[in-house]
Amino acid sequence: MKQILNAFYFALSYFSIIPVFVKNMEINNDTYKYTLALFPLVGAILASMVIGLNLFLLEFFNPIYASFVCAVVYLALYGFIHTEAIIDVVDGWFAAYSGKDAYKIMKESTIGAIGALYGFSFVLLKVGIITYVLYEKQYMLFLIVCVFSRLNLIYLLEYFKFSKDSFLSLAFVNGGVFGLKILSLSYIALALIVGSNVLILFILSLLSFYFILKVLDKKFGFVNGDCLGFTLEHTELVLLNIGLMIIL
């Protein structure tokens, strides 16, 4: 139980800006492994906070403005970390065309013009679709997408080659991930209870995540945290758009 709690605290502190007041957090290979199964829970927490904020703001502001603010807050709640990953991946992609080391470019503190413009354009699209989803009060769709986009990690990452610095490479060191896959089916079971078209969204989530990450893996020859952040963000964008098309 202590290991699971450590993994939860680690996942919450690593993938969000929510403060975790824990001293002497023990981090080991089991922590990384359990983080894979708890990452979707972080998505559920962030989505719930955004939905709650939206319901609160609707009492005081225009629905469109309230939804827009909440869409920006969602990105802020995970520290824009995945948005930064998008910029790094795009910079690495275009740098590779000139024979530069894509991995080295991704790790540089500076960003290129192409990456910045792509990141800005993507944020506009992401904020726009989340605003639309919240405005239409499709809260279950938003919650399910935030969970499924992160659930993909535990089911698909074994098919890719991780970079050495990725905590995901450590997550698979001791094995035991198969048991976590079974346990993670509880996310899907709960989603089936509260939402509609859940299986369609889950299949689309897996396909979208795998396809995008496969393209990056083929391009770079590795998968790192930036690639995963890029893939997660684009998967959410795809699912939110398709989800609205199905519902509306």
Contacts in CASP RR format, 6 or more apart in sequence:
PFRMAT RR
TARGET T0000
AUTHOR 0000-0000-0000
METHOD contacts of the structure
MODEL  1
MKQILNAFYFALSYFSIIPVFVKNMEINNDTYKYTLALFPLVGAILASMV
IGLNLFLLEFFNPIYASFVCAVVYLALYGFIHTEAIIDVVDGWFAAYSGK
DAYKIMKESTIGAIGALYGFSFVLLKVGIITYVLYEKQYMLFLIVCVFSR
LNLIYLLEYFKFSKDSFLSLAFVNGGVFGLKILSLSYIALALIVGSNVLI
LFILSLLSFYFILKVLDKKFGFVNGDCLGFTLEHTELVLLNIGLMIIL
2 26 0 8 1.000
3 26 0 8 1.000
3 28 0 8 1.000
3 30 0 8 1.000
3 31 0 8 1.000
3 34 0 8 1.000
4 34 0 8 1.000
4 38 0 8 1.000
6 25 0 8 1.000
6 26 0 8 1.000
6 27 0 8 1.000
6 31 0 8 1.000
6 34 0 8 1.000
7 30 0 8 1.000
7 31 0 8 1.000
7 32 0 8 1.000
7 33 0 8 1.000
7 34 0 8 1.000
7 35 0 8 1.000
7 37 0 8 1.000
7 38 0 8 1.000
8 34 0 8 1.000
8 38 0 8 1.000
8 41 0 8 1.000
9 20 0 8 1.000
9 22 0 8 1.000
9 25 0 8 1.000
10 25 0 8 1.000
10 27 0 8 1.000
10 31 0 8 1.000
10 35 0 8 1.000
11 35 0 8 1.000
11 38 0 8 1.000
11 39 0 8 1.000
11 41 0 8 1.000
11 42 0 8 1.000
12 18 0 8 1.000
12 20 0 8 1.000
12 42 0 8 1.000
12 45 0 8 1.000
13 19 0 8 1.000
13 20 0 8 1.000
13 25 0 8 1.000
14 35 0 8 1.000
15 39 0 8 1.000
15 42 0 8 1.000
15 78 0 8 1.000
15 81 0 8 1.000
16 42 0 8 1.000
16 45 0 8 1.000
16 46 0 8 1.000
16 77 0 8 1.000
16 78 0 8 1.000
16 79 0 8 1.000
17 76 0 8 1.000
17 77 0 8 1.000
17 78 0 8 1.000
17 79 0 8 1.000
18 45 0 8 1.000
18 77 0 8 1.000
29 170 0 8 1.000
29 171 0 8 1.000
29 173 0 8 1.000
29 174 0 8 1.000
30 174 0 8 1.000
32 167 0 8 1.000
32 168 0 8 1.000
32 170 0 8 1.000
32 171 0 8 1.000
32 173 0 8 1.000
33 171 0 8 1.000
33 172 0 8 1.000
33 174 0 8 1.000
33 175 0 8 1.000
33 176 0 8 1.000
33 177 0 8 1.000
33 180 0 8 1.000
34 180 0 8 1.000
35 167 0 8 1.000
35 171 0 8 1.000
36 153 0 8 1.000
36 154 0 8 1.000
36 157 0 8 1.000
36 168 0 8 1.000
36 171 0 8 1.000
36 177 0 8 1.000
36 180 0 8 1.000
37 154 0 8 1.000
37 180 0 8 1.000
37 183 0 8 1.000
37 184 0 8 1.000
39 150 0 8 1.000
39 151 0 8 1.000
39 153 0 8 1.000
39 154 0 8 1.000
40 147 0 8 1.000
40 148 0 8 1.000
40 150 0 8 1.000
40 151 0 8 1.000
40 184 0 8 1.000
40 187 0 8 1.000
41 147 0 8 1.000
42 150 0 8 1.000
43 146 0 8 1.000
43 147 0 8 1.000
43 150 0 8 1.000
44 143 0 8 1.000
44 146 0 8 1.000
44 147 0 8 1.000
46 74 0 8 1.000
46 77 0 8 1.000
46 78 0 8 1.000
46 146 0 8 1.000
47 74 0 8 1.000
47 142 0 8 1.000
47 143 0 8 1.000
47 146 0 8 1.000
47 147 0 8 1.000
48 143 0 8 1.000
49 73 0 8 1.000
49 77 0 8 1.000
50 70 0 8 1.000
50 71 0 8 1.000
50 73 0 8 1.000
50 74 0 8 1.000
50 77 0 8 1.000
50 134 0 8 1.000
50 142 0 8 1.000
51 70 0 8 1.000
51 134 0 8 1.000
51 139 0 8 1.000
51 142 0 8 1.000
51 143 0 8 1.000
53 69 0 8 1.000
53 70 0 8 1.000
53 73 0 8 1.000
54 66 0 8 1.000
54 67 0 8 1.000
54 70 0 8 1.000
54 134 0 8 1.000
54 139 0 8 1.000
57 65 0 8 1.000
57 66 0 8 1.000
57 69 0 8 1.000
57 70 0 8 1.000
58 66 0 8 1.000
60 66 0 8 1.000
61 69 0 8 1.000
63 135 0 8 1.000
64 131 0 8 1.000
64 135 0 8 1.000
66 134 0 8 1.000
67 130 0 8 1.000
67 131 0 8 1.000
67 132 0 8 1.000
67 133 0 8 1.000
67 134 0 8 1.000
67 135 0 8 1.000
68 127 0 8 1.000
68 128 0 8 1.000
68 131 0 8 1.000
70 130 0 8 1.000
70 131 0 8 1.000
70 134 0 8 1.000
71 126 0 8 1.000
71 127 0 8 1.000
71 128 0 8 1.000
71 130 0 8 1.000
71 131 0 8 1.000
71 134 0 8 1.000
72 127 0 8 1.000
74 130 0 8 1.000
75 83 0 8 1.000
75 123 0 8 1.000
75 126 0 8 1.000
75 127 0 8 1.000
81 229 0 8 1.000
82 229 0 8 1.000
82 230 0 8 1.000
82 232 0 8 1.000
82 233 0 8 1.000
83 119 0 8 1.000
83 122 0 8 1.000
83 123 0 8 1.000
83 233 0 8 1.000
85 225 0 8 1.000
85 226 0 8 1.000
85 227 0 8 1.000
85 228 0 8 1.000
85 229 0 8 1.000
85 230 0 8 1.000
85 233 0 8 1.000
86 115 0 8 1.000
86 118 0 8 1.000
86 119 0 8 1.000
86 122 0 8 1.000
86 229 0 8 1.000
86 230 0 8 1.000
86 233 0 8 1.000
87 111 0 8 1.000
87 112 0 8 1.000
87 115 0 8 1.000
87 116 0 8 1.000
87 118 0 8 1.000
87 119 0 8 1.000
88 105 0 8 1.000
88 106 0 8 1.000
88 107 0 8 1.000
88 111 0 8 1.000
88 226 0 8 1.000
89 106 0 8 1.000
89 216 0 8 1.000
89 226 0 8 1.000
89 227 0 8 1.000
89 230 0 8 1.000
90 114 0 8 1.000
90 115 0 8 1.000
90 118 0 8 1.000
90 119 0 8 1.000
91 105 0 8 1.000
91 106 0 8 1.000
91 108 0 8 1.000
91 111 0 8 1.000
91 112 0 8 1.000
91 114 0 8 1.000
91 115 0 8 1.000
92 100 0 8 1.000
92 102 0 8 1.000
92 105 0 8 1.000
92 106 0 8 1.000
92 220 0 8 1.000
93 102 0 8 1.000
93 219 0 8 1.000
94 114 0 8 1.000
94 115 0 8 1.000
95 101 0 8 1.000
95 102 0 8 1.000
95 105 0 8 1.000
96 102 0 8 1.000
96 105 0 8 1.000
96 219 0 8 1.000
96 220 0 8 1.000
102 219 0 8 1.000
102 220 0 8 1.000
103 163 0 8 1.000
103 220 0 8 1.000
103 222 0 8 1.000
103 224 0 8 1.000
106 224 0 8 1.000
106 226 0 8 1.000
122 233 0 8 1.000
122 237 0 8 1.000
125 237 0 8 1.000
126 233 0 8 1.000
126 236 0 8 1.000
126 237 0 8 1.000
129 237 0 8 1.000
129 240 0 8 1.000
129 241 0 8 1.000
129 244 0 8 1.000
130 142 0 8 1.000
130 240 0 8 1.000
132 244 0 8 1.000
133 141 0 8 1.000
133 142 0 8 1.000
133 240 0 8 1.000
133 244 0 8 1.000
134 142 0 8 1.000
136 244 0 8 1.000
136 248 0 8 1.000
138 244 0 8 1.000
138 247 0 8 1.000
140 194 0 8 1.000
140 195 0 8 1.000
140 196 0 8 1.000
141 195 0 8 1.000
141 240 0 8 1.000
141 243 0 8 1.000
141 244 0 8 1.000
141 247 0 8 1.000
142 240 0 8 1.000
143 194 0 8 1.000
144 191 0 8 1.000
144 194 0 8 1.000
144 195 0 8 1.000
144 198 0 8 1.000
144 201 0 8 1.000
145 201 0 8 1.000
145 205 0 8 1.000
145 236 0 8 1.000
145 239 0 8 1.000
145 240 0 8 1.000
145 243 0 8 1.000
146 236 0 8 1.000
147 187 0 8 1.000
147 191 0 8 1.000
148 187 0 8 1.000
148 191 0 8 1.000
148 201 0 8 1.000
148 202 0 8 1.000
148 205 0 8 1.000
148 239 0 8 1.000
149 205 0 8 1.000
149 209 0 8 1.000
149 232 0 8 1.000
149 235 0 8 1.000
149 236 0 8 1.000
149 239 0 8 1.000
150 232 0 8 1.000
151 184 0 8 1.000
151 187 0 8 1.000
151 188 0 8 1.000
151 202 0 8 1.000
151 205 0 8 1.000
152 205 0 8 1.000
152 206 0 8 1.000
152 209 0 8 1.000
152 210 0 8 1.000
152 232 0 8 1.000
152 235 0 8 1.000
153 168 0 8 1.000
153 228 0 8 1.000
154 177 0 8 1.000
154 180 0 8 1.000
154 181 0 8 1.000
154 184 0 8 1.000
155 181 0 8 1.000
155 184 0 8 1.000
155 206 0 8 1.000
156 206 0 8 1.000
156 209 0 8 1.000
156 210 0 8 1.000
156 213 0 8 1.000
157 168 0 8 1.000
157 171 0 8 1.000
157 172 0 8 1.000
157 223 0 8 1.000
158 172 0 8 1.000
158 177 0 8 1.000
159 210 0 8 1.000
160 213 0 8 1.000
160 214 0 8 1.000
160 217 0 8 1.000
160 223 0 8 1.000
161 217 0 8 1.000
161 221 0 8 1.000
161 222 0 8 1.000
161 223 0 8 1.000
162 168 0 8 1.000
162 169 0 8 1.000
162 222 0 8 1.000
162 223 0 8 1.000
162 224 0 8 1.000
163 169 0 8 1.000
163 222 0 8 1.000
163 223 0 8 1.000
163 224 0 8 1.000
163 225 0 8 1.000
165 224 0 8 1.000
166 223 0 8 1.000
166 224 0 8 1.000
166 225 0 8 1.000
168 223 0 8 1.000
168 225 0 8 1.000
168 228 0 8 1.000
171 177 0 8 1.000
188 198 0 8 1.000
188 199 0 8 1.000
188 202 0 8 1.000
191 198 0 8 1.000
191 202 0 8 1.000
192 198 0 8 1.000
192 199 0 8 1.000
196 247 0 8 1.000
197 243 0 8 1.000
197 246 0 8 1.000
197 247 0 8 1.000
200 246 0 8 1.000
201 239 0 8 1.000
201 242 0 8 1.000
201 243 0 8 1.000
204 238 0 8 1.000
204 239 0 8 1.000
204 242 0 8 1.000
205 235 0 8 1.000
205 239 0 8 1.000
208 234 0 8 1.000
208 235 0 8 1.000
208 238 0 8 1.000
208 239 0 8 1.000
209 231 0 8 1.000
209 232 0 8 1.000
209 235 0 8 1.000
212 230 0 8 1.000
212 231 0 8 1.000
212 234 0 8 1.000
212 235 0 8 1.000
213 223 0 8 1.000
213 227 0 8 1.000
213 228 0 8 1.000
213 231 0 8 1.000
216 223 0 8 1.000
216 227 0 8 1.000
216 230 0 8 1.000
216 231 0 8 1.000
217 223 0 8 1.000
217 227 0 8 1.000
220 227 0 8 1.000
END
